[in-house]
Amino acid sequence: MQRESDVAPVRGSLDKLMGKVLADHGLDLRQYRKRYVERRVAVRLNALGLHTYHQYAAHLDAHPDEYHRLLDTLTINVTQFFRDPEVFTLFREQVLPTVVQAKLARRQRILRVWSAGCATGEEAYSLAMSLLDAVDRTGASTIIPTVIGTDIDRSALATAKKAEYPVRQLAHIPQHDQMRYLDIGADTFHMKQKVRDIVRFQYLNLFESAPIHGVDVVFCRNVFIYFNKADQERLIRAFWESLTRGGYLVLGRSERLSPEVSGAFELVDGRQRTYRKPTGLQRA
């Protein structure tokens, strides 16, 4: 397997290439850190035996399917069920009970969680199992849980919608969740229908599509690392608008709010990068 460090430098103007990709395919590579784009495009050039951005632009004209391969290279779908178990422990034991009790007190029924950058669906289904568990444990039978998984990678979304995964991934799923929420075969397992019923997947570009509103929790983990500081702050402000009052934002372990936007959220757990939108009206 080729490492990024083995990729040779590329000649030419990356800005011109990014402009072409935006004009021809609507994909704005300027959203990503420039150094990250350089490394990922270089991987594609090396695979094709090309040496300049100009050559790659010509290849894109001659082989439009390369746009899909470029997108696959940019969106590295590294995911697993219940990734970073401590985060999901906090989500199940502190965040969800608080949200459920608030819903019951207000006589509200809909509880919505957004998995932003859901890749092939493991996080979204982990959230769904957690939601069903919370409803059962609290006896909140009036609550209607929903998980919305969004991504810009349509092939990853297609995999997510199948709700079928290799049995090796069972190692990441707690035993009690396996018993209640999975149908396990010899080589693969499926999400039970009651899990699939509360999850929906859709294409969404975080920078170009309208945000999802009325969300109680946003999981956007290990996504910010691809974007520059200005666009990270832009996303945080969009999530602030998406969240209900008192809603929660969960980021990845290596991600944190910048000083410019951190004042708009209350810190719940710094180690698990969990924040809460205040019940007041201050804006991000």
Secondary structure by P-SEA (a helix, b strand, c coil): cccccccccccccaaaaaaaaaaccccccccccaaaaaaaaaaaaaaaccccaaaaaaaaaaccaaaaaaaaaacccccccccaaaaaaaaaccaaaaaaaaaaaacccbbbbbbccccccaaaaaaaaaaaaaaaaaccccbbbbbbbbcccaaaaaaaaaccccccccccccaaaaacccccccccccccaaaaaabbbbbbccccccccccccbbbbccccccccaaaaaaaaaaaaaaccccbbbbbcccccccccccccccccccccbbbbbccccccc
